[in-house]
Structures are given as structure tokens and as C-alpha cells.
Amino acid sequence: MKLLIALCLVSAAVAVPLYDDVKVLRYDNDNIGTGSYSYQFELSDGTKQEQVGELKNEGVVGQAEVVRGSYSWVAPDGYNYIVTYVADELGYRSTIEKGTKRF
């Protein structure tokens, strides 16, 4: 029984992915807390994200916040996946695209 528990712990430790070497390659943030904003970042493991938000019809009936952006990552199958989205008064809409194989 002790051997089984020890083997389970060892296999769990080996299965945990190592992310210690992931570095931030780029980070930009333009947000003063009011009005429009934007941010983007890129990591050395291939993860990227960018987003822009703005107020539509500010100060009038029908005012809504509009957010546009995308994020991507390299999946375990080696392919880069990209999600592009818009969120506004019509709801959240997104598309996903399977990109090129990274490794």
C-alpha cells in the first residue's frame, strides 16, 4: 500500500508541467481607469493576449462598452490556437482558429 501511494505521488510530480522558464517578452498597458483602455502581452511559451475596450455612444441612451481582443496559446498537440472575440451590447461572440504547428 505504501509503495502504491509513493508511486502515485511520483507520477503526479512527474506529470506537472514545468513553467519556470516562461518569460514575459512584451507587456503594454494603457489604462487610466476611465474611458478606453488597451493591453497586450506575449510570453516565451507562445502565449499571447491583446484587448481593447471603449465606450460606445457615451453619455446617451444605448451606451455600451465594447471589448475586442484575441488570445493564443500552443496546445499540447503543438499547434497554435487563436481565439478572437467581441463583447458588446449584442453579447459575446468568438471564433477559434487552428494555426501553424510550433514544434
C-alpha positions as CSV (number, residue, x, y, z in Angstrom):
1,M,0.0,0.0,0.0
2,K,2.8,2.4,0.9
3,L,4.5,1.6,-2.4
4,L,1.3,2.4,-4.3
5,I,1.0,5.8,-2.6
6,A,4.6,6.5,-3.3
7,L,4.2,5.7,-7.0
8,C,1.1,7.8,-7.2
9,L,3.0,10.8,-5.7
10,V,6.0,10.3,-8.0
11,S,3.7,10.1,-11.1
12,A,1.8,13.2,-10.1
13,A,5.1,15.1,-9.6
14,V,6.4,14.0,-13.0
15,A,3.1,14.9,-14.7
16,V,3.1,18.5,-13.5
17,P,4.4,20.7,-16.4
18,L,7.3,22.9,-15.7
19,Y,6.7,26.6,-16.4
20,D,9.7,28.0,-14.5
21,D,11.4,29.1,-17.8
22,V,8.5,31.1,-19.2
23,K,9.5,34.7,-19.6
24,V,7.4,37.8,-20.4
25,L,8.6,39.1,-23.7
26,R,6.3,42.0,-24.1
27,Y,3.8,43.8,-21.9
28,D,1.9,47.0,-22.7
29,N,-0.9,48.5,-20.7
30,D,-2.7,51.8,-21.4
31,N,-5.5,52.2,-18.8
32,I,-6.0,55.3,-16.7
33,G,-9.3,53.9,-15.2
34,T,-11.7,55.9,-17.3
35,G,-12.7,55.7,-21.0
36,S,-10.9,53.5,-23.4
37,Y,-8.1,51.0,-22.5
38,S,-5.8,48.5,-24.1
39,Y,-3.3,45.9,-23.1
40,Q,-1.2,43.2,-24.6
41,F,1.3,40.7,-23.6
42,E,3.4,37.9,-25.0
43,L,5.2,35.1,-23.2
44,S,8.1,33.0,-24.3
45,D,6.0,29.8,-24.4
46,G,3.9,31.2,-27.3
47,T,1.0,32.6,-25.2
48,K,-0.3,36.0,-26.4
49,Q,-3.2,38.2,-25.5
50,E,-4.4,41.6,-26.5
51,Q,-7.6,43.5,-25.7
52,V,-9.1,46.9,-26.5
53,G,-12.1,48.4,-24.7
54,E,-14.1,51.5,-25.4
55,L,-17.4,53.1,-24.6
56,K,-19.9,53.2,-27.5
57,N,-22.5,56.1,-27.6
58,E,-21.0,57.6,-24.4
59,G,-23.5,59.7,-22.4
60,V,-26.6,58.8,-24.5
61,V,-29.2,56.2,-24.4
62,G,-27.8,53.0,-25.7
63,Q,-24.4,53.5,-24.2
64,A,-22.4,50.2,-24.1
65,E,-18.9,49.0,-23.5
66,V,-17.3,47.3,-26.5
67,V,-14.4,44.9,-25.9
68,R,-12.4,43.4,-28.8
69,G,-9.4,41.1,-28.4
70,S,-7.7,37.9,-29.0
71,Y,-5.6,35.3,-27.2
72,S,-3.5,32.4,-28.4
73,W,-1.5,29.6,-27.0
74,V,0.4,26.5,-28.0
75,A,-1.6,23.4,-27.1
76,P,-0.1,20.0,-26.2
77,D,-0.6,18.9,-29.8
78,G,2.0,21.5,-30.8
79,Y,-0.5,23.7,-32.8
80,N,-1.0,27.4,-32.1
81,Y,-4.7,28.1,-31.4
82,I,-6.1,31.7,-31.7
83,V,-9.4,32.9,-30.2
84,T,-10.7,36.2,-31.5
85,Y,-13.7,37.8,-29.7
86,V,-16.0,40.8,-29.5
87,A,-18.2,41.6,-26.5
88,D,-20.8,44.4,-26.7
89,E,-24.5,45.0,-26.3
90,L,-25.2,42.0,-28.5
91,G,-23.3,39.7,-26.2
92,Y,-20.0,37.7,-26.5
93,R,-19.0,36.3,-29.9
94,S,-15.8,34.4,-30.6
95,T,-14.1,32.4,-33.2
96,I,-11.2,29.9,-32.8
97,E,-8.6,29.2,-35.4
98,K,-6.1,26.4,-35.5
99,G,-2.8,27.9,-36.6
100,T,0.5,26.5,-37.5
101,K,2.3,23.7,-35.7
102,R,5.0,25.2,-33.5
103,F,7.1,22.1,-32.7
